[in-house]
Amino acid sequence: MQEIVSIKSTYKVGSSTVTFKEGHSTVSSKDELPEEQKSETDSFCLPYFQAIMFASVIEDAITQLRILGECNNELRITKTMADIATLHAKKYQIREPKVKDDMVGINTKNLGCMQYKLDKLMADRTYFTDVLMETYLELALDRCFHSLMQSNQDVEDKEVYRYRLTEEEAKNRITRRELMKQLRQQRNHNKTVAYDTDFAIDKLKSKVEDAALNTEIRGRYITNWERARTEQHTQTIHDKEEGPSQSISYYRNRADQEHRIHTEVELLVNIFINDTLRKVEHWMNKYDDDMEEIDLKIAIMKNKYQDKMDKRLEMEQMLADHTELMKNWLQFKVEREKAREYKDKMMRSAIVVQSWWRGLLVRLELGPYKPKKKPPPKPAPKKKK
């Protein structure tokens, strides 16, 4: 059985395979029903022509849906960006949990967001396309539309289920309200019981505190009473032993006093002796120091006297040397003056003699003052004839 359609894809339903190409399609059935079953099913199927017409209409609708989905690029891009996490998981082969919760990834406080709207739109479009495809295959293969009826029945069942859920939710709200009321009553009852219990606890605490205070007061009273009895017995013993104790104390004090006086007298004598010895030692040391100081002064005076004597002798020698030096200096000055006068006299004499001699040479035209001979005149050049 072959029919011409305009879908380009291949589908497999049960044991039948449908192949769609450009402009035509081939529908083949591997498992053919027996003739008896064919006669039974033919009574519940549409006529062949009517089924083919419905299939053609559904085919056109499927094609238009696909064209609409392929042309809406903005919706596809938005959907891809929204499902990018799921696509990455599929790309890198990340294992998905076997059991999934329907509420995973759904925020109940933001149900109107764009992602949920896109998911709803894509789910509705996919469901509608699948229903049309299954109906088309059934019409093309079996000339019936059980899948369409089943889908309608599923939609009605879902509506009934949602209605029941709504009623159940209303009942649950009423039950919740009643439970909240009972909870408030139970809470108030618990608060009352807790208040009574706290009051009883406070009462017991006050009793315990009173008992502790009474115990402390009684203990303080017993302690003071025992202390008073002890002081009384101590005073009685003291009164009985006071006479002998005073006598013992008197003689002990006298013995101590005499011993202290003896010690003080001995100490005073020792002090006097030590002072005398200290003074003797002081004067002896002072005598030694004074003698050493006097000897030192005598030695210093001797040294000064010797220095003065040496200085006087040195000055006498220096005076004699100076006198001799002055005599020599005066004699040197006299001799120097004589030599200078002699040198001046000889200089003047030499100048006079030299002047006389130069004048004589000039007058006699001798020596360097001799007149030079004039050169003969040059002969005049002869003129050419």
C-alpha positions in Angstrom: 0.0 0.0 0.0 1.5 3.3 -1.1 0.3 6.9 -0.8 1.7 10.3 -1.9 2.4 12.8 0.9 4.7 15.8 1.4 6.7 14.9 4.5 10.4 14.2 4.6 11.1 11.8 7.5 10.8 8.1 8.6 8.7 6.9 11.5 8.3 3.4 13.1 5.0 2.5 14.9 4.8 -1.0 16.3 5.7 -3.4 13.5 5.0 -0.9 10.7 7.5 1.5 9.1 6.5 4.8 7.3 9.1 6.5 5.1 8.5 10.1 3.9 10.4 11.7 1.1 10.2 14.9 -1.0 6.7 14.8 -2.6 5.7 11.2 -1.8 5.7 8.6 1.0 5.6 4.9 1.2 3.7 3.1 4.0 4.6 -0.6 4.4 3.3 -3.1 7.0 5.5 -6.0 8.0 2.9 -7.9 9.9 -0.3 -8.2 8.0 -3.5 -9.2 9.9 -5.4 -12.4 9.0 -8.5 -12.0 6.9 -10.9 -12.7 9.8 -9.3 -9.9 12.0 -9.3 -7.6 8.9 -13.0 -8.0 8.5 -13.6 -7.3 12.2 -11.4 -4.1 12.2 -12.8 -2.8 9.0 -16.2 -2.4 10.6 -14.6 0.2 13.1 -12.5 2.0 10.5 -13.2 4.9 8.2 -13.6 4.5 4.5 -10.4 4.5 2.6 -11.0 7.8 0.8 -12.2 9.6 3.9 -9.2 8.4 5.9 -6.8 9.5 3.1 -8.4 13.0 3.1 -8.1 13.3 6.8 -4.5 12.1 6.6 -3.7 14.7 4.0 -5.2 17.5 6.1 -3.2 16.4 9.1 -0.1 16.1 7.0 -0.5 19.7 5.9 -1.0 20.8 9.5 2.2 18.9 10.6 4.1 20.5 7.8 2.9 24.0 8.8 3.8 23.3 12.4 7.3 22.3 11.4 7.7 25.3 9.1 6.5 27.5 12.0 9.0 25.9 14.4 11.9 26.2 11.9 11.1 29.9 11.0 10.8 31.1 14.6 14.6 31.6 15.2 14.2 33.9 18.1 12.1 31.4 20.0 14.6 28.7 19.3 17.5 30.8 20.4 15.7 31.8 23.6 14.8 28.2 24.3 18.4 27.1 23.7 19.8 29.7 26.1 17.2 28.7 28.7 18.2 25.0 28.3 21.9 25.6 28.0 22.7 23.7 31.2 20.7 20.6 30.1 22.4 20.7 26.6 25.8 20.9 28.2 25.0 17.9 30.4 23.9 15.9 27.3 26.9 17.1 25.3 29.4 15.9 27.9 27.4 12.8 28.7 26.6 13.6 32.3 24.6 10.9 34.0 21.1 11.9 34.9 19.4 10.5 38.0 17.1 7.5 37.3 14.3 8.9 39.5 13.4 12.5 38.8 11.1 14.7 40.8 8.6 16.7 38.8 9.2 19.8 41.1 13.0 19.8 40.6 14.1 23.1 39.2 10.7 24.8 39.6 10.4 27.9 41.7 6.8 28.1 43.1 7.3 31.8 43.9 8.1 32.7 40.3 5.8 30.7 38.1 5.3 33.5 35.6 8.9 33.7 34.4 9.8 33.4 30.7 11.6 30.1 31.1 8.5 28.3 32.4 6.4 29.9 29.6 8.8 28.7 27.0 8.9 25.2 28.5 5.1 25.1 28.5 4.9 26.3 24.9 7.5 23.7 23.7 5.8 20.9 25.7 2.4 21.8 24.2 3.7 22.1 20.7 5.6 18.7 21.0 2.5 17.0 22.5 0.3 18.4 19.7 2.8 17.4 17.0 3.1 13.9 18.5 -0.7 13.5 18.6 -1.1 14.6 15.0 1.7 12.3 13.9 0.2 9.3 15.6 -3.2 10.1 14.2 -1.7 10.5 10.8 0.0 7.2 11.0 -3.1 5.4 12.2 -5.2 7.0 9.4 -2.6 6.0 6.9 -2.1 2.5 8.1 -5.3 1.4 9.9 -7.8 4.1 8.7 -8.7 4.8 12.4 -7.9 7.6 14.9 -7.7 5.7 18.3 -4.6 7.8 19.3 -6.6 11.0 18.8 -9.5 9.6 20.9 -7.0 8.4 23.5 -5.4 11.8 23.6 -8.7 13.5 24.1 -9.6 11.0 26.8 -6.2 11.8 28.5 -6.9 15.5 28.3 -10.4 15.0 29.9 -8.9 12.7 32.5 -6.3 15.3 33.3 -9.0 18.0 33.6 -11.0 15.7 36.0 -7.8 15.0 37.9 -7.0 18.7 38.2 -10.6 19.3 39.4 -10.2 16.6 42.0 -6.9 18.0 43.0 -8.6 21.4 43.4 -11.3 19.9 45.6 -8.8 18.0 47.5 -6.7 21.1 48.0 -9.8 23.0 49.3 -10.5 20.1 51.7 -6.8 20.1 52.7 -7.0 23.9 53.3 -10.0 23.4 55.6 -8.3 20.5 57.3 -5.2 22.7 57.7 -7.2 25.5 59.1 -8.8 23.1 61.7 -5.4 21.7 62.5 -3.9 25.2 63.0 -6.8 26.0 65.3 -6.2 22.8 67.3 -2.5 23.6 67.2 -3.2 27.1 68.7 -5.4 25.6 71.3 -2.8 23.0 72.2 -0.2 25.8 72.3 -2.3 27.8 74.6 -2.8 24.7 76.8 0.9 24.1 76.8 1.5 27.7 77.7 -0.9 27.4 80.6 0.7 24.1 81.8 4.1 25.7 81.4 3.0 28.8 83.4 1.7 26.6 86.2 4.9 24.5 86.2 7.0 27.7 86.3 5.0 28.9 89.2 5.5 25.6 91.1 9.2 25.7 90.2 9.5 29.3 91.5 7.7 28.3 94.7 10.0 25.4 95.2 13.0 27.7 94.5 11.8 30.1 97.2 11.4 27.3 99.6 14.9 26.1 98.9 16.3 29.6 99.3 14.5 30.0 102.6 15.8 26.6 103.8 19.3 27.7 102.8 19.0 31.0 104.7 17.6 29.2 107.8 20.5 26.7 107.6 23.0 29.5 107.3 21.4 31.4 110.2 21.4 28.3 112.4 25.0 27.6 111.5 26.0 31.1 112.3 24.2 30.9 115.7 25.9 27.6 116.6 29.3 29.0 115.6 28.9 32.1 117.7 27.7 30.1 120.7 30.7 27.7 120.5 33.0 30.7 120.2 31.4 32.3 123.3 31.8 29.1 125.3 35.5 28.8 124.2 36.1 32.4 125.2 34.4 31.8 128.6 36.6 28.8 129.3 39.7 30.6 128.2 38.9 33.5 130.5 38.3 31.2 133.5 41.7 29.5 132.9 43.4 32.9 132.6 41.9 34.1 135.9 43.2 31.0 137.8 46.7 31.3 136.3 47.0 35.1 136.5 48.8 35.2 140.0 51.6 32.7 139.3 52.0 34.1 135.8 52.5 37.6 137.1 55.2 36.4 139.6 56.9 34.5 136.9 56.8 37.5 134.6 58.1 39.8 137.3 61.2 37.8 138.1 61.8 37.0 134.5 61.6 40.8 133.7 64.1 41.6 136.5 66.5 38.9 135.4 66.2 40.3 131.9 66.7 43.8 133.1 69.9 43.0 135.1 71.3 41.1 132.2 70.5 44.0 129.9 72.2 46.5 132.3 75.3 44.3 132.5 75.4 44.1 128.8 75.0 47.8 128.3 77.7 48.6 130.9 80.1 46.2 129.2 79.2 47.7 125.9 79.8 51.2 127.1 83.3 50.3 128.5 84.2 48.6 125.3 83.1 51.7 123.4 85.3 53.9 125.6 88.3 51.6 125.1 87.7 51.5 121.3 87.4 55.3 121.2 90.7 55.7 123.1 92.5 53.2 120.8 91.0 54.9 117.8 92.3 58.3 119.0 95.8 56.9 119.7 95.9 55.3 116.3 94.7 58.5 114.7 97.4 60.6 116.4 100.0 58.1 115.5 98.9 58.1 111.9 98.8 61.9 111.9 102.3 62.1 113.3 103.5 59.8 110.5 101.7 61.8 107.9 103.1 65.1 109.3 106.6 63.8 109.3 106.3 62.5 105.8 104.9 65.9 104.7 107.7 67.8 106.4 110.3 65.6 104.8 108.6 66.1 101.5 108.7 69.9 101.9 112.4 69.8 102.9 113.2 67.7 99.8 111.2 70.1 97.7 113.0 73.1 99.2 116.4 71.4 98.5 115.4 70.8 95.0 114.3 74.4 94.5 117.6 75.7 96.0 119.6 73.5 93.7 117.6 74.6 90.8 118.2 78.3 91.7 121.9 77.7 92.1 122.0 75.9 88.7 120.1 78.7 87.1 122.3 81.4 88.7 125.5 79.7 87.4 123.9 79.3 84.0 122.9 83.0 83.9 126.5 84.0 84.9 127.9 81.9 82.1 125.4 83.3 79.7 126.3 86.9 80.8 130.0 86.2 80.2 129.2 84.7 76.8 127.1 87.6 75.9 129.7 90.1 77.0 132.3 88.3 74.9 129.9 88.2 72.0 129.2 92.0 72.2 132.9 92.7 72.2 133.4 90.6 69.1 130.3 92.2 67.5 131.7 95.7 68.1 135.1 94.8 66.7 133.4 93.2 63.7 131.4 96.4 63.1 134.6 98.5 63.2 136.4 96.3 60.8 133.4 96.1 58.5 133.3 99.9 58.5 137.0 100.2 57.6 136.6 97.6 54.8 133.6 99.5 53.5 135.5 102.9 53.5 138.4 101.2 51.8 136.2 99.7 49.1 134.4 103.0 48.5 137.7 104.8 48.2 139.1 102.2 45.7 135.8 102.4 43.7 136.0 106.2 43.4 139.6 106.0 42.4 138.8 103.4 39.8 136.0 105.5 38.4 138.3 108.6 38.2 141.0 106.6 36.4 138.5 105.0 34.0 137.0 108.4 33.2 140.4 109.9 32.5 141.3 107.0 30.3 138.1 107.1 28.3 138.4 110.9 27.9 141.9 110.4 26.6 140.8 107.8 24.1 138.0 110.0 22.9 140.3 113.0 22.4 143.0 111.0 20.7 140.5 108.9 18.7 142.0 105.7 19.8 140.6 102.3 20.3 136.9 101.9 19.9 136.6 105.7 19.4 138.8 105.6 16.3 136.9 107.1 13.3 135.8 104.7 10.6 137.1 105.1 7.0 134.4 106.1 4.4 134.1 103.6 1.5 135.1 104.9 -1.9 132.2 106.0 -4.1 130.9 103.6 -6.7 131.8 104.5 -10.3 128.8 105.7 -12.3 127.6 103.3 -15.0 128.6 104.1 -18.5 126.0 105.0 -21.0 125.7 102.9 -24.1 126.3 104.5 -27.3 
